[in-house]
Amino acid sequence: MNASELEVWFLREVLPLEAALMRYLQHNWRNQSDIKDLLQDVYVRVCESARKEKPRATRPFVFTTARNLLINRVRDSQVIPIEAVADLEALSAAADEPGPDRGAIARDELRRLQAAIDRLPPRAREAVTLRQIEGLSRREIAQRMNISEETVKEYLASGLRALSDMFFHGEGRLA
C-alpha cells in the first residue's frame, strides 16, 4: 500500500475507532498518563503492518494490536536488567518461590473456583470461561456460541454474579 492509500485507509477505517480504542486502553492499563503514548504506539504498529498488507478486518486488527502492545509492556516491565543490580544476591528475592502454605492455599482456592464454575448453568459457564479464561470479546463469544451479544452479556452477568455469591456469600466463601 502506498503512502496516500495508507493515509486514506487510516483516516477512513482506523481513526473512527479512536474513542473505543481509548476506552479499551484506559480500562486495561493502570497508568493513565501512558494512554496517549500507547495510542500512538498502536497507530504506528497498525500503519507499519498495513503498509505491508492491508488487514481484512480493521477493528479486530487494531484491538488485537493494542492487546499485544499491552501484553508486551507488562512483560517488559517485569524484566529486571542484570546491569541494574550490582549485588546478585538482591535478585534472589525476585526468584524466591512462595512458601508451601501459600502454594497450598492457592491450589485450594483454584479447586474451589473450578468447583464453583462447574456449578454454573452450562451456557453461563461457557460464556464466563470464554471471556475470563480465553479472553474473548462479547462479539467473539456470541459468534462462537451462536447467540446474540445481548444474550452473552446476560450470561456473563448472571455467571459472574453467581460466582461472586458462591465465593463471598455462600459455602465457597474466600474471605
Stockholm file with secondary structure:
# STOCKHOLM 1.0

chainA/1-175         MNASELEVWFLREVLPLEAALMRYLQHNWRNQSDIKDLLQDVYVRVCESARKEKPRATRPFVFTTARNLLINRVRDSQVIPIEAVADLEALSAAADEPGPDRGAIARDELRRLQAAIDRLPPRAREAVTLRQIEGLSRREIAQRMNISEETVKEYLASGLRALSDMFFHGEGRLA
#=GR chainA/1-175 SS CCHHHHHHHIIIIIGGGHHHHHHHHHHHCSCGGGHHHHHHHHHHHHHHHHHHSCCSSHHHHHHHHHHHHHHHHHHHHHCCCGGGCSCTHHHHHHHCCCCHHHHHHHHHHHHHHHHHHHHSCHHHHHHHIIIIISCCCHHHHHHHHTSCHHHHHHHHHHHHHHHHHHHHTSTTCCC
#=GC SS_cons         CCHHHHHHHIIIIIGGGHHHHHHHHHHHCSCGGGHHHHHHHHHHHHHHHHHHSCCSSHHHHHHHHHHHHHHHHHHHHHCCCGGGCSCTHHHHHHHCCCCHHHHHHHHHHHHHHHHHHHHSCHHHHHHHIIIIISCCCHHHHHHHHTSCHHHHHHHHHHHHHHHHHHHHTSTTCCC
//
